[in-house]
Amino acid sequence: MNKALKTRTAQHGGARRGAGRKAAFLEVTKPVRIPLSQIDAVRTFLHGRLFAEVSLTPMPVNADADTHLLPVFAAGVRAGFPSPADDHAEPGLNLNELLENPAATFCAWAEGDSMINLGILDGDLMIIDRSLEARHDDVVVADLNGAFTVKRLVQKAGGHFLMPANPDYPPIPITPGDDIRIWGVVVRVIHDLRATGRRKRSAKPIAAKKSRNAKAP
């Protein structure tokens, strides 16, 4: 799946009836008169409802940097009923060991609420593996027509879709005229359970800022 989507580019052969992205909002459309001076603003607004218009500045993971080993308790911690305490700790864990392909792994901040039902919240740090081939149901970072977004890649009988994990957002169909590249597969998410205000934002986020009137996935 990823090979085809990674390299597909738009093929232009003149205007075609019914071509374009009119189905993206899953609504009936109608012509509207817009002042010439406001065309760019309207396009930006509509484009922002579907995509994140931000530059992707990933933070590479340096597996060769000095490591800090974290103690790991031998017993699992129950999320249900409590169990007798066990304070025995195993040898320290190097978090780099959790990376399958360190050289191809990057981090990026998530922003927005289009993926909240899959546990990706605003401000979470996503761990992205660029060496993996995207498969059905993977959460991917996609470059679609020059805009980056994080969505679930779904293959149906009608084609491929970038699916949000929030009913407030529409699915994004991938049409033959789209220029799409799967930038990487999200393999882990780091979520801060305590609001410390110490998040380092050295890179721009992937996804759009939330808005009361127009949400962008």
Phi, psi and omega in degrees: 000316185294324183299318181290319183285331184291330188247357184290133177233161183293139176249119184253121178228034181094172182292138178233137179296128179085359181284168178106190186251035184296338182274358187299323181269358178057038180223159173289140181249163176210152179296142179224135178278127182233134175304139182304324183290346184252003184299312181298321180295320179293318178299316179298319179298312182292320179297323180291340178290335183252328189232164176265112182270069179226156176277142179270114177241086186289155175253110181293150177270122181265098183285346182266358180290165177302136185256153175237115183280133179258135178293143181236125178286138184295322182273144176290152179263119184288137174268354179258241180283145179298153176236164179305140184293144176219108185261017179286128182251137175279172175304153186303152180253128172268118184298338176297336180292344178277353181269123181286322181225080186304321184294337182251016184255134181228164176242150175206145178280141174266145177218135182108180186234020184284349182238023187294330182284354172252012175084012176258107186254165177301125180094356178288154177259119181266136174260120189241126178256115183275352182272348184278145174274123183295137178238168177307131177083000174289149169271123188234157166261118185244140171259102184247112180055040175085007179234137181269142176207153175250124184208170175270128181275120184235135176248121178237177179300329181275000179129202181258148179222149168259111190257128172285166176244050179201121184296349179284351184242143180277152171298152178250106178287142176263112186263162180302334181274359183280148171256105186233143174220127175279110186284326180180169180253129178283118185254336179210158178226132176256119184245126180276112181278346181238121184286096182264342182073015183252017179294132180266119182254074179273358179220155179287147182283160173257118177126170186259154177292150180285146178220144181294322186263333182216111180267141177242131182288000000 
